[in-house]
Amino acid sequence: MDNKTKSVVDITMGVPISRPNELARRIQKGLPFAALARLQKQYRLSRNEFIEILAMSQSTAKRREADGKLSTSEGDKILRYARLLDLTLSLMDGNKENALQWLLTPNRALTGEAPVSYAVTEIGAEMVSDLIGKIEHGVSI
């Protein structure tokens, strides 16, 4: 499989979403910092922009890079944002430009926040996921 057919979760985490036990172990052990860089590349954002989306300080990012791995909570966020991009890509029939535009554009249904910003918490990510489901099923918002 090449990167065009792999999910964002698989590319970022090195494990498919269909193997949740292994994903959980990797996150608990501490994802390599490279996972953050791989996901940043998928979002096509600068490092500073992506660090800001993750609600991580620049100094923490530098420490994690030097250590070579992320904390468990940071790994959870990486997985959250990888899943979010996979869901949005599915909504947009695989069109990455449209998916990224939708994620980064303020949305009325999310109190005017961009979905990527709204997903900074797990409950926010669930609301974005629910919104994607409603759109997929033609529910008016």
Protein Blocks (a to p, Z undefined) as FASTA:
>chain_A
ZZklpcfklmmnopafklmmlmmmmmmnopafklmmmmmmmnopafklmmmmnopafklm
mmmmmnopacfklmmmmmmmmmmmmmmmmmnnopaklmmmmmmpccfklgopafklmmmp
mklmmmmmmmmmmmmnopaZZ
